[in-house]
Amino acid sequence: MKKIFVFAALTFLAVQSKAQDAVNLDTYIGAQLATEDLNGTARYVGMGGAMDALGADISTIGSNPAGMGLFRHSQVSGSFGLVSQSEGKSFADGSKTTPSFDQIGFVVSTRSGVHSFINFGFNYHKSRNFNHVLSAAARSVNGSSQNRQTYIKGVNGDLEQRYGLSMVDELCLKMMESGVDEKGQPLYKYINSDGYIFNRAQTGYIGEYDFNLSGNINNRVYLGLTVGVKGVHYKSYTEYEEDLVSITDPDIKYGKMIDNHKITGTGFDIKAGIIVRPVEESPFRLGVSVASPTFYKLTTENVSSLSDQYGMLLEKTDKADFRFNTPWKFGISAGHTINNELAVGVSYEYADYSTNDMRSITSAGYDWYGEYHDNSDSDPVMKAHTQRTLKGVSTLKAGAEYKVDKNIAVRVGYNYVSPMYKTDGVRDLTLNSPGCYMASTTDYTNWKSTNRLTAGVGFYFDQFRVDLAYQYQMRSGDFYPYMNGLSGNDTVETITNQASAVSVKDNRHQLLCTLTYSF
């Protein structure tokens, strides 16, 4: 047992420089980067996002680009509001309620024939708002602990893999040091825990910049193409504290791990769509859309530390570039209007998140012309783990708008997103994958389905319009501080680390206002 830990500690020093391309490349990080919120103009949100076939709203630039082909006038709009986490609390840089600038864009519409138009549009919107405070705590955890997890991995030989020690494992080994043997080699002893407290404050967003070319043919067929550029700005601050018992030094009462994590970078995708009116005399229309994967080039940075009641014991930093590809997305939709008073829309989208692809950069450099190039490879072990953990997601959107009179419209909507995580999903940090051996945290949450209820109202003043929307999002999940049920055979006993799930929630309120001018 002693040799296992000594070998692991020396191996980490030898391979650290070669493992820099591996930090945090795992299934659960990818899941956060691949998902999107319901956000955009207040009209779009107020109708639950069900405007893919109805069109003539700038937010359809990212869901069905053909919807931009229904514009008959040029337009500019901007959206802003507040997002509040109903179950949340303020922690570190995370606040329960935060302001948000959500959208700004324009469309220029030009007539190309008696009944045909060619339109160009640009829109920025916040496709993902990371602001969220996650808190969890548990008592009577049967002695399980983060450092016991590392100890069991050492017993099972998982720390001898070629990628070396993760930040978490090295920090835990520091806590478990219990002296040296007669040859001066370190001794380790796992530490039982009486409970834990976990807090994480996430901040940041993914901003999407969409450029669109669209048009229609005789008001029967509408076509659109959108090229999107995305900017990732993700930060998280995590404090994980365990109450320690049965430790070699009885004066040490707790251990605290702190992790500062940041992900930045850019990506791009291409979206295309078509809307048709099957019957010339009817406003009923059908839509189909497809979106390519988003191809990200990202940088991840970590500063992680371990402390006890006397102060800091160890601090580690890491930084790496990596690539990440999200799945393809497909959508179908239908929309209908009655007497220019009632508009009804429904949409269905599907994306298979088990195809998320985390990729390590294997080589990089500049060519003779000063252009930067890099090559990346998919991690087959993590890819297989993603396929076992994530699954296809269906999104259903339904909404309606009714014009009370020519100056006032009211809206309602519903938006449902099926679970991304399989019920037996686990963040397995024993895999022979760089994404595991350079991890700086061990926790994970298996989120369940998302339900969104929306409502809104619009006020029309000639060329000027004011739209207001309210969205209530409900989501719950099972939180685990580390992989549940890991066991190993020590020379003395069989050790098992149990970590029962703690139920957590992510319920949010959003207030949104959009100002629009048509010309």
C-alpha positions in Angstrom: 0.0 0.0 0.0 2.8 2.4 0.9 4.5 1.7 -2.4 1.3 2.6 -4.3 1.1 6.0 -2.9 4.9 6.7 -3.2 4.9 5.7 -6.8 1.8 7.8 -7.5 3.3 10.9 -5.9 6.5 10.5 -7.9 4.7 9.8 -11.1 2.7 13.0 -10.8 5.9 15.1 -10.8 7.2 13.2 -13.8 4.1 13.5 -16.1 2.6 16.8 -15.0 4.0 18.7 -18.0 2.6 16.1 -20.4 -0.9 16.0 -18.8 -1.7 19.7 -19.2 -4.0 19.0 -22.1 -6.3 17.0 -19.9 -7.7 19.1 -17.1 -11.5 18.9 -16.5 -12.3 17.3 -19.9 -15.2 15.2 -18.6 -18.8 14.3 -19.3 -20.3 16.7 -16.8 -18.4 19.7 -17.8 -19.4 19.1 -21.4 -23.1 18.8 -20.4 -23.0 22.3 -19.0 -21.4 23.8 -22.0 -23.8 22.1 -24.5 -27.1 23.1 -23.0 -29.1 26.2 -23.7 -31.7 28.4 -21.9 -35.0 29.7 -23.2 -34.0 33.3 -23.9 -34.3 36.0 -26.5 -36.9 38.6 -27.1 -39.8 39.0 -24.7 -42.3 37.9 -27.4 -40.3 34.7 -28.1 -39.9 33.9 -24.4 -43.6 34.8 -23.6 -44.7 32.2 -26.2 -42.4 29.5 -24.8 -40.1 29.7 -27.8 -42.8 28.2 -30.0 -42.2 30.6 -32.9 -40.1 28.4 -35.2 -42.9 28.2 -37.9 -44.6 31.5 -37.1 -41.4 33.4 -37.7 -41.1 37.2 -38.0 -39.3 37.4 -34.6 -35.5 37.9 -34.5 -35.0 35.1 -32.0 -35.9 32.6 -34.6 -32.5 33.4 -36.2 -31.1 30.7 -33.9 -33.9 28.1 -33.8 -35.3 28.1 -37.4 -33.4 30.7 -39.6 -36.2 30.6 -42.1 -38.4 32.5 -39.6 -36.4 35.6 -40.5 -37.7 35.3 -44.1 -41.2 36.3 -42.8 -40.1 39.9 -42.0 -41.7 42.5 -44.3 -40.1 45.5 -42.7 -36.7 46.3 -41.2 -36.4 46.2 -37.5 -34.1 46.7 -34.5 -34.6 45.4 -31.0 -32.9 45.0 -27.6 -33.8 43.0 -24.5 -32.8 43.1 -20.8 -34.2 41.9 -17.5 -33.6 40.2 -14.2 -33.0 36.5 -13.3 -33.7 35.3 -9.8 -33.0 31.9 -8.2 -36.0 31.1 -5.9 -34.2 28.4 -3.9 -30.8 30.1 -4.0 -28.8 32.1 -1.6 -25.9 34.5 -2.1 -22.5 32.9 -1.9 -19.1 34.3 -2.8 -19.6 36.1 -6.2 -22.9 34.3 -6.8 -26.1 36.3 -6.1 -29.7 35.2 -5.9 -30.9 37.9 -8.3 -28.8 39.3 -11.1 -29.5 41.8 -14.0 -29.0 40.4 -17.5 -28.5 42.0 -20.9 -30.1 39.3 -23.1 -30.5 40.3 -26.7 -29.8 43.0 -29.3 -30.2 42.7 -33.1 -31.6 44.0 -36.3 -33.0 42.8 -39.6 -32.9 44.6 -43.0 -35.7 43.6 -45.3 -35.6 44.3 -49.0 -38.2 43.4 -51.7 -37.0 41.2 -54.5 -40.3 40.8 -56.3 -44.0 41.4 -56.0 -44.4 38.8 -53.3 -40.8 38.0 -52.4 -38.2 39.4 -50.0 -34.5 39.0 -49.2 -33.5 39.7 -45.7 -30.2 40.1 -43.8 -30.1 39.9 -40.0 -27.8 40.0 -37.1 -28.6 39.1 -33.5 -26.7 38.7 -30.2 -28.4 36.8 -27.4 -27.4 35.1 -24.2 -27.9 31.4 -25.0 -26.7 30.2 -21.6 -26.7 32.0 -18.3 -24.4 30.2 -15.8 -25.4 32.3 -12.8 -26.4 29.8 -10.2 -25.6 29.0 -6.5 -25.7 25.2 -5.6 -25.7 24.2 -2.0 -25.8 20.8 -0.4 -25.1 19.2 3.0 -25.4 15.9 4.6 -24.8 14.3 8.1 -24.3 10.7 9.1 -22.5 9.8 5.9 -21.2 6.5 7.3 -17.7 7.7 7.5 -17.4 8.3 3.7 -15.1 11.1 2.7 -13.3 12.6 -0.3 -9.9 11.4 1.0 -11.3 7.9 1.6 -12.2 7.9 -2.1 -8.6 8.6 -3.0 -7.4 5.9 -0.6 -9.6 3.3 -2.3 -8.4 4.4 -5.7 -4.9 3.8 -4.4 -5.8 0.4 -3.1 -7.3 -0.5 -6.5 -4.3 0.7 -8.4 -6.2 3.6 -10.1 -3.5 6.1 -9.0 -0.8 4.2 -10.9 -2.3 5.0 -14.3 -0.1 6.9 -16.8 -1.9 10.2 -16.4 -0.8 10.6 -12.8 -2.7 12.2 -9.9 -5.5 14.6 -10.2 -5.6 17.8 -8.2 -8.1 16.3 -5.8 -6.1 13.1 -5.3 -2.9 15.0 -4.5 -4.7 17.3 -2.1 -6.3 14.3 -0.4 -3.0 12.6 0.0 -1.7 15.6 1.7 -4.5 15.4 4.2 -3.9 11.7 4.8 -0.2 11.9 5.5 0.4 10.2 8.8 4.2 10.1 9.1 6.9 8.0 7.6 8.1 4.4 7.9 11.5 3.2 9.0 12.8 3.9 5.4 11.5 7.5 5.5 8.7 6.7 3.0 5.3 8.4 3.5 2.5 6.6 5.3 -1.1 7.3 4.5 -4.3 6.7 6.5 -7.8 7.4 5.2 -9.9 9.7 7.3 -13.6 9.2 8.2 -16.1 12.0 7.9 -19.1 12.9 10.0 -20.7 15.0 7.2 -20.0 17.7 4.6 -21.1 21.1 3.4 -20.9 22.0 -0.2 -21.3 25.5 -1.9 -20.6 26.5 -5.4 -21.2 29.9 -7.1 -21.3 29.8 -10.9 -21.2 33.0 -12.9 -20.9 33.9 -16.5 -22.6 33.1 -19.8 -22.4 31.9 -23.4 -23.0 34.8 -25.8 -24.2 33.9 -29.3 -23.6 36.1 -32.3 -25.7 35.1 -35.3 -25.5 36.3 -38.9 -28.5 35.4 -41.1 -29.5 35.4 -44.8 -33.1 34.6 -45.5 -35.9 35.1 -47.9 -39.2 33.9 -49.3 -40.6 32.8 -52.6 -44.1 34.1 -53.4 -45.0 34.0 -49.7 -45.2 30.2 -49.9 -41.6 29.0 -49.2 -39.3 30.6 -46.7 -35.6 29.8 -46.5 -32.9 30.8 -44.0 -29.2 30.2 -43.2 -27.5 31.3 -40.0 -23.8 31.3 -39.1 -23.2 31.6 -35.4 -20.2 32.5 -33.3 -20.3 31.8 -29.6 -18.2 33.2 -26.7 -17.8 31.2 -23.5 -17.3 33.0 -20.2 -17.6 30.5 -17.3 -16.5 30.9 -13.7 -17.1 28.8 -10.6 -16.0 29.0 -7.0 -16.4 25.9 -4.9 -16.0 25.3 -1.2 -16.2 21.7 0.0 -15.8 21.1 3.8 -15.8 17.8 5.6 -16.0 17.2 9.4 -13.2 14.8 10.1 -13.1 12.0 12.7 -10.6 9.2 13.6 -7.7 11.1 12.3 -4.1 10.5 13.4 -4.0 14.1 14.6 -7.1 14.5 16.8 -6.7 18.3 16.8 -7.6 18.5 13.1 -11.4 18.8 13.0 -12.1 19.6 9.4 -10.6 19.7 5.9 -11.7 22.3 3.3 -11.0 22.2 -0.4 -11.4 25.3 -2.5 -11.5 25.3 -6.3 -11.5 28.3 -8.6 -12.4 27.3 -12.1 -12.6 29.3 -15.3 -13.4 28.3 -18.9 -13.2 30.7 -21.8 -13.1 30.4 -25.6 -15.1 30.6 -28.8 -17.0 28.3 -31.1 -19.0 28.4 -34.3 -22.0 26.6 -35.8 -24.2 26.7 -38.9 -28.0 26.5 -38.8 -30.5 26.1 -41.7 -34.3 26.0 -42.0 -37.3 26.0 -44.3 -40.9 27.0 -43.7 -43.7 26.2 -46.2 -47.4 27.1 -46.5 -48.9 23.8 -47.9 -52.2 25.5 -48.9 -52.0 28.8 -50.7 -55.3 30.1 -49.2 -54.3 29.2 -45.6 -51.8 30.9 -43.3 -51.0 27.5 -41.8 -47.3 26.7 -42.1 -44.8 23.9 -41.4 -41.1 24.3 -40.5 -38.0 22.1 -40.4 -34.6 23.1 -39.1 -31.2 21.6 -38.5 -28.2 22.9 -36.5 -24.6 21.6 -36.8 -22.5 20.8 -33.8 -20.9 23.8 -32.1 -17.1 23.4 -32.6 -15.5 25.0 -29.5 -11.8 25.9 -28.9 -11.6 26.5 -25.1 -9.2 27.2 -22.3 -9.7 25.9 -18.8 -7.9 27.2 -15.7 -7.9 26.0 -12.1 -6.5 27.1 -8.8 -7.3 24.5 -6.1 -6.2 24.4 -2.4 -6.5 22.4 0.7 -6.7 23.8 4.2 -7.5 22.7 7.8 -8.3 24.7 10.8 -4.7 25.8 11.1 -4.4 27.2 7.6 -3.5 26.2 4.0 -1.7 22.9 3.5 -1.3 22.9 -0.3 -2.2 24.8 -3.4 -2.1 23.7 -7.1 -2.7 25.5 -10.4 -3.4 24.2 -13.9 -4.2 25.5 -17.3 -5.0 23.8 -20.6 -6.5 24.3 -24.1 -9.0 21.8 -25.4 -11.7 21.3 -28.0 -15.3 20.3 -27.6 -18.0 19.5 -30.1 -21.7 19.5 -29.2 -24.3 17.3 -30.9 -26.4 17.9 -34.0 -29.9 19.4 -33.4 -33.0 18.8 -35.4 -36.4 20.5 -35.2 -39.9 20.4 -36.7 -42.6 23.0 -36.1 -46.1 24.2 -37.0 -47.8 27.6 -36.8 -51.2 29.0 -37.6 -52.8 32.5 -37.4 -56.5 33.3 -37.4 -57.9 36.7 -38.5 -54.6 38.4 -37.5 -55.8 38.1 -33.9 -54.7 34.6 -32.7 -51.4 33.0 -33.4 -50.6 29.4 -32.2 -47.3 27.6 -32.5 -45.7 24.3 -31.5 -42.2 23.0 -32.0 -40.2 19.9 -31.3 -36.4 19.6 -31.1 -34.1 16.7 -30.6 -30.4 16.5 -29.8 -28.4 13.4 -28.7 -26.0 14.6 -26.0 -24.4 11.2 -25.7 -22.5 12.2 -28.8 -20.8 15.1 -26.9 -17.1 15.0 -27.8 -14.4 16.2 -25.5 -11.1 16.4 -27.4 -7.5 16.8 -26.2 -5.1 18.9 -28.3 -2.3 16.7 -29.4 -0.1 19.2 -31.2 -0.2 22.9 -31.9 2.0 25.6 -33.5 2.4 28.3 -36.2 3.0 27.7 -39.9 5.4 29.6 -42.1 2.8 32.3 -42.6 2.3 32.9 -38.9 -1.1 31.1 -38.8 -1.9 29.0 -35.7 -3.0 25.4 -36.2 -3.7 22.5 -33.8 -4.7 18.9 -34.0 -7.0 17.2 -31.5 -8.1 13.7 -30.8 -11.2 12.4 -29.1 -10.7 10.6 -25.8 -12.2 7.2 -26.4 -12.5 6.3 -22.7 -14.4 9.6 -21.9 -16.5 9.3 -25.1 -17.6 5.8 -24.0 -18.4 7.2 -20.5 -20.5 10.0 -22.1 -22.4 7.5 -24.1 -23.2 5.6 -20.8 -24.1 8.7 -18.9 -26.0 11.1 -21.2 -28.8 10.5 -23.6 -31.0 12.1 -26.3 -33.0 15.1 -25.2 -36.4 16.2 -26.5 -37.6 19.8 -26.3 -41.3 20.6 -26.7 -42.4 24.2 -27.1 -46.0 25.4 -27.3 -47.3 29.0 -27.2 -50.1 31.3 -28.2 -50.6 35.1 -28.8 -54.0 36.8 -28.8 -54.4 40.5 -29.8 -56.9 42.1 -27.5 -57.0 45.0 -29.9 -54.6 46.4 -32.4 -52.4 47.9 -29.7 -52.2 45.1 -27.1 -51.3 41.4 -27.3 -51.2 38.8 -24.6 -49.1 35.6 -24.7 -48.7 32.3 -22.9 -46.3 29.4 -23.4 -45.0 26.1 -22.1 -41.5 24.7 -22.6 -40.5 21.1 -21.6 -36.9 19.6 -21.8 -36.5 15.9 -21.1 -33.6 14.7 -18.8 -30.1 14.7 -20.3 -28.7 12.4 -17.6 -29.4 8.7 -17.3 -30.8 7.7 -13.8 -27.6 5.6 -13.1 -25.2 8.3 -14.4 -22.1 8.8 -12.4 -19.0 10.9 -12.6 -16.5 8.1 -12.6 -13.1 9.4 -11.7 -11.4 6.0 -11.8 -11.4 5.8 -15.6 -8.1 5.7 -17.4 -8.8 9.1 -19.0 -7.0 12.4 -18.8 -10.4 14.0 -18.0 -10.4 12.1 -14.7 -6.8 12.2 -13.6 -6.6 16.0 -13.9 -10.0 16.8 -12.3 -10.1 19.5 -9.7 -13.5 18.5 -8.2 -15.3 15.2 -7.6 -19.0 16.3 -7.3 -21.7 15.8 -9.9 -25.5 16.4 -10.2 -27.9 14.3 -12.3 -30.5 16.9 -13.3 -34.0 15.7 -14.2 -36.5 17.2 -16.6 -37.0 21.0 -17.0 -40.4 22.6 -17.1 -40.9 26.3 -18.0 -44.1 28.3 -17.8 -44.2 31.6 -19.6 -46.5 34.6 -20.1 -46.2 38.0 -21.7 -47.8 41.1 -23.0 -47.0 43.4 -25.9 -47.9 47.1 -26.5 -47.9 48.6 -30.0 -47.3 52.3 -30.7 -47.1 52.7 -34.5 -43.5 51.8 -35.3 -42.5 51.3 -31.7 -43.3 48.2 -29.6 -42.7 47.3 -25.9 -42.9 43.6 -24.9 -42.7 42.2 -21.4 -42.4 38.5 -20.5 -42.2 36.3 -17.4 -40.6 32.9 -17.2 -40.7 30.4 -14.3 -38.2 27.5 -14.7 -38.5 24.3 -12.5 -35.7 21.7 -12.3 -34.5 19.3 -9.6 -31.6 16.9 -9.5 -29.6 14.4 -7.4 -26.3 15.8 -6.0 -23.4 13.5 -5.1 -20.2 14.9 -3.5 -18.2 12.0 -5.2 -18.7 8.7 -6.9 -21.1 6.6 -4.9 -20.3 3.1 -3.8 -16.6 2.8 -4.7 -15.0 -0.1 -2.7 -11.6 -1.7 -2.5 -9.7 -4.4 -0.5 -7.0 -3.1 1.8 -4.6 -5.5 3.5 -6.8 -5.2 6.7 -10.4 -4.7 5.5 -12.8 -4.1 2.7 -13.5 -0.3 2.4 -16.6 1.1 0.8 -17.3 4.8 0.2 -21.0 5.5 0.2 -22.4 8.9 -0.8 -26.2 9.0 -0.9 -27.8 11.5 -3.2 -29.0 14.9 -1.9 -31.9 16.5 -3.6 -31.2 19.9 -5.0 -33.3 22.4 -7.0 -32.7 25.0 -9.7 -35.9 27.0 -9.9 -35.7 30.4 -11.5 -37.8 33.5 -12.2 -37.0 35.7 -15.2 -38.5 39.1 -16.0 -37.7 40.4 -19.5 -38.3 43.6 -21.5 -37.8 44.1 -25.2 -37.9 47.4 -27.0 -38.5 47.2 -30.8 -38.5 49.8 -33.6 -39.7 48.9 -37.1 -38.9 51.0 -40.2 
